[in-house]
Amino acid sequence: MAQGGEWTGYGGVGDYRNSNGNTAAVMNEAHRIRDHVFDDPSAEAVDTGETFDCVVVGGGISGLAAALFFHRQAGPGLKCLVLENHPVFGGEAKRNEFMVDGHRLFAQQGSTHFQIPFPHSYLERFYESIGMDYRQFKYQSWGGSEREIPLSRSPYQMLSIEPATYGFYFGAKFRQQPGLWLVDPWGRKLEGAPLPSEMRRELVKWHEAESKNTWPPKLPFAYPGDEVSRRYDSQTLEQVMMQEDGLSQETIRTFFAQETAGGFGLGPDALSGYCSSSGTPSTRSTIHPPQAGRCSPAATRAWRA
């Protein structure tokens, strides 16, 4: 945490270590925009004498594609500027690098998977136009001397498998210095987790019920807007989870607030209870043990122990 502070979190090693998500610097600048700090031209601004015909804000895949289309279609002699607020462009499609036991590990930041395009589709033609042959991408095979551990191909795939190598990490927020890895947490029924016994009991009971659910989940109402759905919408997600899942407010705010905030920008105490039936993995189906500071699926779950 020391590298990036509690807000930014640990960014790993390599070129991407300072370009991970909404860092404290990005957040603070956004607050300065909110507070009208930039309403007037900055005294530090320098006139470079340049003129641009198009300015794209954001150097993610959409921004870079917009700049490319402008370059191709606007005609010769026109200039485009792409503005990016991180040291490395790429938006959600960047990566993180970590050193673990002498091994350099790579993991995605925001992009969860690569969508293979339909043949002859617009997306396939776009990939071809930038010289990218997606057919060349291959999953890395295991070549180590130790026993192979199953790895997820997206942040969500392992949620339906959760093998014995799956683990939770409990950090400073749980008074663990250094942190504690709890491998196979559900198989062990959270035994050894630094949690009150009642909280462990609640979570195990919740998980056993969730593991029996089918996908997609069955809606608890006939159609959106009927009396039942409106009743859900009149409550918070936290209230629904307390009533239907038997979870205490403390348990919900400890384990589910980070997940819903990451998916919706709000905690379960503010989200509508209608979200409980939205069928997204950011409502009631996953938990993240939050650490001291910024939390993400990559930081709170492990598929290597």
Secondary structure as the mmCIF struct_conf table of DSSP 4:
data_model
#
loop_
_struct_conf.conf_type_id
_struct_conf.id
_struct_conf.beg_label_comp_id
_struct_conf.beg_label_asym_id
_struct_conf.beg_label_seq_id
_struct_conf.end_label_comp_id
_struct_conf.end_label_asym_id
_struct_conf.end_label_seq_id
TURN_TY1_P TURN_TY1_P1 ALA A 2 GLY A 4
HELX_RH_AL_P HELX_RH_AL_P1 GLY A 5 THR A 8
BEND BEND1 VAL A 13 GLY A 14
TURN_TY1_P TURN_TY1_P2 ASP A 15 ASN A 18
BEND BEND2 GLY A 21 ASN A 22
HELX_RH_AL_P HELX_RH_AL_P2 ALA A 24 ARG A 34
TURN_TY1_P TURN_TY1_P3 ASP A 35 PHE A 38
BEND BEND3 ASP A 39 ASP A 40
HELX_LH_PP_P HELX_LH_PP_P1 PRO A 41 SER A 42
TURN_TY1_P TURN_TY1_P4 ALA A 43 GLU A 44
BEND BEND4 ASP A 53 ASP A 53
STRN STRN1 CYS A 54 VAL A 57
BEND BEND5 GLY A 60 GLY A 60
HELX_RH_AL_P HELX_RH_AL_P3 ILE A 61 GLN A 73
BEND BEND6 ALA A 74 ALA A 74
TURN_TY1_P TURN_TY1_P5 PRO A 76 GLY A 77
STRN STRN2 CYS A 80 LEU A 83
BEND BEND7 ASN A 85 VAL A 88
HELX_RH_3T_P HELX_RH_3T_P1 GLY A 91 ALA A 93
STRN STRN3 ARG A 95 VAL A 100
TURN_TY1_P TURN_TY1_P6 ASP A 101 GLY A 102
STRN STRN4 HIS A 103 GLN A 108
BEND BEND8 GLN A 109 GLY A 110
HELX_LH_PP_P HELX_LH_PP_P2 ILE A 116 PHE A 118
TURN_TY1_P TURN_TY1_P7 PRO A 119 HIS A 120
HELX_RH_AL_P HELX_RH_AL_P4 TYR A 122 SER A 129
TURN_TY1_P TURN_TY1_P8 ILE A 130 GLY A 131
HELX_RH_3T_P HELX_RH_3T_P2 TYR A 134 GLN A 136
HELX_LH_PP_P HELX_LH_PP_P3 TYR A 139 TRP A 142
BEND BEND9 SER A 145 GLU A 146
HELX_LH_PP_P HELX_LH_PP_P4 ARG A 147 GLU A 148
BEND BEND10 ARG A 153 SER A 154
TURN_TY1_P TURN_TY1_P9 PRO A 155 TYR A 156
HELX_RH_3T_P HELX_RH_3T_P3 GLN A 157 SER A 160
TURN_TY1_P TURN_TY1_P10 ILE A 161 ILE A 161
TURN_TY1_P TURN_TY1_P11 ALA A 164 THR A 165
STRN STRN5 GLY A 167 PHE A 170
HELX_RH_3T_P HELX_RH_3T_P4 ALA A 172 PHE A 174
TURN_TY1_P TURN_TY1_P12 ARG A 175 ARG A 175
BEND BEND11 GLN A 177 PRO A 178
STRN STRN6 LEU A 180 VAL A 183
BEND BEND12 ASP A 184 ASP A 184
TURN_TY1_P TURN_TY1_P13 PRO A 185 GLY A 192
BEND BEND13 PRO A 194 LEU A 195
HELX_RH_AL_P HELX_RH_AL_P5 SER A 197 GLU A 210
TURN_TY1_P TURN_TY1_P14 SER A 211 LYS A 212
BEND BEND14 TRP A 215 PRO A 216
HELX_LH_PP_P HELX_LH_PP_P5 PRO A 217 LEU A 219
BEND BEND15 PRO A 220 TYR A 223
TURN_TY1_P TURN_TY1_P15 PRO A 224 GLY A 225
BEND BEND16 ASP A 226 ASP A 226
HELX_RH_AL_P HELX_RH_AL_P6 GLU A 227 ASP A 233
TURN_TY1_P TURN_TY1_P16 SER A 234 SER A 234
BEND BEND17 GLN A 235 GLN A 235
STRN STRN7 THR A 236 THR A 236
HELX_RH_AL_P HELX_RH_AL_P7 LEU A 237 GLU A 244
BEND BEND18 ASP A 245 ASP A 245
HELX_RH_AL_P HELX_RH_AL_P8 GLN A 249 PHE A 255
TURN_TY1_P TURN_TY1_P17 PHE A 256 PHE A 256
HELX_RH_AL_P HELX_RH_AL_P9 ALA A 257 PHE A 264
BEND BEND19 GLY A 265 LEU A 266
TURN_TY1_P TURN_TY1_P18 PRO A 268 ALA A 270
BEND BEND20 LEU A 271 LEU A 271
STRN STRN8 SER A 272 SER A 272
HELX_RH_3T_P HELX_RH_3T_P5 GLY A 273 SER A 277
BEND BEND21 SER A 278 SER A 278
TURN_TY1_P TURN_TY1_P19 PRO A 281 SER A 282
BEND BEND22 THR A 283 SER A 285
BEND BEND23 ALA A 292 GLY A 293
HELX_RH_AL_P HELX_RH_AL_P10 PRO A 297 THR A 300
STRN STRN9 ARG A 301 ALA A 302
BEND BEND24 TRP A 303 TRP A 303
#
